[in-house]
Amino acid sequence: MYDPLLDKTPGCNVPYPTSYWAGQQQAGPGYPALQHDCTADVVVIGAGYTGLNAARVLAERFSQQVVVLEAHQPGWGCSGRNAGFVLKGSGRLGAVQLTERFGLKTAQACYREYRLAFEQVAALCQQGAIACQAQPPGYYKLAHQPRFLAVFEQQQQLLNQHFGERLQCLSQAELQQEHLADQQACGALLDPDCFGVNPLQLALGYSQLAEQAGATLYGGSPVLGWQQLLGQHRLQTPQGSVTAKKVLIATNGYTPKDFHPLLNGRILPVLSSILVTRPLTEAERKACGFRGQPIVMDTRSLKYYYRLLPDGRLLFGGRGAIQGRHADKPRYTKALLSALQRSFPALAGIAVDYQWSGWVAVSLDDLPHLHQAPKDSRYAGVSYAAGYCGSGLSFSALAGQRLAELAMGQSIPDLPCYRQPLRRFPMARWRRLGQWLYYQWGRWQDQRH
Ligand SMILES: Cc1cc2nc3c(=O)[nH]c(=O)nc-3n(C[C@H](O)[C@H](O)[C@H](O)COP(=O)(O)OP(=O)(O)OC[C@H]3O[C@@H](n4cnc5c(N)ncnc54)[C@H](O)[C@@H]3O)c2cc1C
């Protein structure tokens, strides 16, 4: 599997992973490769949620001539292979941590931005502008240890009082009798708004919107070379090139090794893995106590997440391998399966129909970042958005818009995630060692009572 920390190119037109989402999709011809030399006002690199939304806004609102270069096909990266949780947040800091780090006012401003992103996706799905199988809302954060119940109460109080939320704390008995009977959960915090979608259909919907707005999309067109001359950037693909004054890098967790100095050493790509079971029988659903189609995440340092899909299958995800070449080793699926069975013993031995992994981009300060190189710098004209830490489905749509606004010289909200560039990891060469150590600590922490 492509490994962004080791490989200098993401490959070219590799098929979508054999995910449940891709299995639901009719294979089409896809977007053609760039086969000539051309110019544009703006080039967007990467056709995930971020790049596609940036392209749409640039074409629609700013009448820019936009070219999107994607190594494979739209949604091939994280955007077409995630779990499809539409949440109000990004990065790894919730409202309580944002408040502790930045104070209440700034935390509220950050949260407003996350909420705006959530509402944009929700509106698109509800209006049916993008048919992506939006499921009924209901997001459960599960306490895997009793001490998290007090944390939930603190979160509920803060969010309901100061952030306009209507969260509900559930005891273990309430959770098990009325919502879902996860045997590992001591209680839950319920957000009644968040919901699940088919992430690949969402990505393909975004690509249609970008195209309809006037952007030109190329698939099978990895950027392999980058030259700068007289304020212009010339991006080389296997069969063509684009020259433009402005370049938006939207490659996020799939950014290849040494791709651009603005990003080198500033992201830790981390594998998240997912399995999807065969459809549950009515008896199994009852035994697991599932009411509705919940989307669920726990409080572990090494989190597990799951959701019941519209056709009754259970999607279950969590930490994957550290290196790309180990991603498909059966022991990682086995580890997920045994976690699933600890939560739902009734599903012991259930068949797994799909398994896949993807690279999320972790930032050093647990925040996503948007950044534009200063006008008088060597990299003038280049901007990026990255580091969503595995929580970017909703935020990326707004991040794309903000990236477009930034590139067009418009002001964007003054928030910590927009104020500073991604910080460089200390001893960046040893990021994987740090990750391994974190996993050891996380395992110990998750078993501690
Ligand atoms: C298993 C998994 C589960 C997740 N679940 C959730 C979830 O439930 N909810 C949530 O909020 N977030 C989730 N995420 C995170 C979420 O999917 C991402 O934050 C989001 O999709 C990022 O979108 P993006 O457009 O920024 O990047 P991506 O979608 O990764 O797009 C980057 C694109 O850049 C392309 N590219 C890279 N290099 C080049 C190059 N040199 N030239 C041209 N193109 C290039 C890649 O091919 C790729 O298509 C999950 C991620 C994973 C992996």
The ligand as a Gaussian input file, in Angstrom:
#p B3LYP/6-31G(d) Opt

LIG

0 1
 C      -10.555000       4.942000       7.737000
 C      -10.913000       6.386000       7.897000
 C      -12.092000       6.732000       8.554000
 C      -12.421000       8.094000       8.715000
 N      -13.646000       8.392000       9.228000
 C      -14.036000       9.686000       9.323000
 C      -15.348000      10.010000       9.769000
 O      -16.166000       9.136000       9.992000
 N      -15.670000      11.321000       9.930000
 C      -14.766000      12.324000       9.676000
 O      -15.071000      13.499000       9.907000
 N      -13.532000      12.043000       9.156000
 C      -13.165000      10.750000       8.953000
 N      -11.945000      10.449000       8.404000
 C      -11.098000      11.580000       7.929000
 C      -11.647000      12.193000       6.636000
 O      -11.924000      11.182000       5.709000
 C      -10.607000      13.177000       6.088000
 O      -10.327000      14.160000       7.063000
 C      -11.061000      13.895000       4.819000
 O      -11.615000      13.011000       3.885000
 C       -9.879000      14.639000       4.209000
 O      -10.230000      15.096000       2.930000
 P       -9.152000      15.801000       2.009000
 O       -9.840000      16.209000       0.771000
 O       -8.478000      16.869000       2.775000
 O       -8.060000      14.678000       1.724000
 P       -8.175000      13.340000       0.857000
 O       -9.581000      12.918000       0.691000
 O       -7.240000      12.345000       1.468000
 O       -7.664000      13.764000      -0.578000
 C       -6.314000      13.936000      -0.912000
 C       -6.163000      13.563000      -2.391000
 O       -4.882000      14.008000      -2.855000
 C       -4.458000      13.112000      -3.872000
 N       -3.015000      13.287000      -4.080000
 C       -2.005000      13.025000      -3.218000
 N       -0.822000      13.331000      -3.787000
 C       -1.086000      13.815000      -5.024000
 C       -0.268000      14.297000      -6.096000
 N        1.052000      14.345000      -5.997000
 N       -0.875000      14.707000      -7.228000
 C       -2.231000      14.664000      -7.354000
 N       -3.054000      14.208000      -6.381000
 C       -2.477000      13.792000      -5.231000
 C       -4.843000      11.760000      -3.316000
 O       -4.930000      10.786000      -4.324000
 C       -6.190000      12.059000      -2.646000
 O       -7.283000      11.729000      -3.458000
 C      -11.560000       9.115000       8.243000
 C      -10.385000       8.758000       7.576000
 C      -10.065000       7.415000       7.403000
 C       -8.809000       7.043000       6.674000

